[in-house]
Amino acid sequence: MLGASIRLDLANSWDDYTVGALFLGYQPTELPSSWGGVLLVVPAITQLVGLSPWGTSIIGDIPDDDSLIGFALDLQAIEADPGASKGVSFTQGLELVLGH
């Protein structure tokens, strides 16, 4: 995986244009939110994303650096969704562990 490009596909649970946030961090957590979902990552970076009714893809490059072997990156996204409990949908968490 080092030196490769990866693609993260975010689906859209509302089936209409909406906005979301992608949280990236280095530590998992289980923090209940006031929106009814659970935040599963301690965010170090937050990126706002626009979601089409068909979802969106985010592409990123993983550096080719052997010192990153075993490094874990935690991710989770939320989206504005009027059909969801309290108007916000939460994805499951994702943890990427880098290696060859």
Secondary structure, DSSP 4 states (H G I P E B T S, - for coil): -TT-EEEEEE--SSSS-EEEEEEEEEEEEEEE-TTSSEEEEEEEEEEEEEEBTTBEEEEEEPP--GGGTT-EEEEEEEEE-TTSGGGEEEPPPEEEE---
